[in-house]
Amino acid sequence: MPKCDHCGAHVSERFARVFADEYGHIRACPACSANAGIAEVAKERAQQV
């Protein structure tokens, strides 16, 4: 089961598919980051592609 690299909390496979970077690292999860921050990161990554 994937986990957050920041706090070590387990996250779902679906969360990992959406928010992990190209190396599979999950920098933040709902347990350690505000959902608004996660949305910001996702938006930035979408612009980079």
Backbone torsions as a table, in degrees:
resi	resn	phi	psi	omega
1	MET	NA	131.9	-179.1
2	PRO	-66.9	155.4	178.9
3	LYS	-138.9	159.2	178.8
4	CYS	-71.6	130.4	178.5
5	ASP	-71.7	-19.6	-178.2
6	HIS	-83.3	-50.3	-174.4
7	CYS	-115.1	-12.1	179.2
8	GLY	84.6	2.7	179.2
9	ALA	-69.0	143.9	176.4
10	HIS	-73.6	141.9	176.4
11	VAL	-126.9	160.7	-178.7
12	SER	-72.5	159.3	175.6
13	GLU	-58.9	-39.1	-179.8
14	ARG	-63.7	-43.7	177.9
15	PHE	-60.7	-44.1	-179.7
16	ALA	-62.5	-40.9	178.9
17	ARG	-60.8	-37.6	-175.7
18	VAL	-82.5	-43.0	-169.3
19	PHE	-106.6	-7.1	177.9
20	ALA	-73.8	149.9	176.5
21	ASP	-79.3	-174.4	-175.9
22	GLU	-65.3	-14.3	178.2
23	TYR	-99.9	0.9	179.7
24	GLY	87.6	8.0	179.3
25	HIS	-82.3	135.6	177.2
26	ILE	-110.5	107.8	-173.7
27	ARG	-77.6	-26.5	-178.7
28	ALA	-153.4	148.7	178.3
29	CYS	-129.7	172.1	179.4
30	PRO	-60.9	-24.6	-179.4
31	ALA	-74.0	-26.3	-175.7
32	CYS	-121.0	1.7	-178.6
33	SER	-144.5	146.8	177.2
34	ALA	-66.6	143.9	179.4
35	ASN	-57.8	-31.3	178.3
36	ALA	-63.2	-38.4	177.9
37	GLY	-65.3	-40.1	178.3
38	ILE	-63.8	-42.2	179.3
39	ALA	-62.9	-37.9	178.5
40	GLU	-62.4	-45.6	180.0
41	VAL	-62.7	-43.9	178.9
42	ALA	-60.9	-40.2	179.7
43	LYS	-65.5	-42.5	178.4
44	GLU	-62.0	-44.2	-180.0
45	ARG	-63.9	-37.0	179.9
46	ALA	-64.6	-34.4	179.6
47	GLN	-73.9	-27.3	-178.8
48	GLN	-75.3	-23.3	-175.7
49	VAL	-78.0	NA	NA
